[in-house]
Amino acid sequence: MSYFMQDGYHTLISLLLPDLILDFFELKEVRKEEDIFHLKLEEVNITPNVPDGEKLLSKGFFGSSQKLVD
């Protein structure tokens, strides 16, 4: 698929995603395979406002290769 088509999908998906998602994640890549869109999102490194004296503790995310088990 041409770069122009991929760029057009990128713009379309950006308009369809909720603003809350785009506030915290950057849309890095959009690929279309048959009838499925694959999105690559990268977390934006934003430090939230915390009161003075409070410590910020990041719990992070699980990697895609980890399985969550109850």
NORRAZI-V914113 format. One line per field, one symbol per residue. ss: DSSP state (h for helix, s for strand, l for the rest). Layout:
ss = ???
This chain:
ss = llhhhhhhhhhhhhhhllhhhhhhsssssssssllsssssssslllllllllllllllllllllllllll
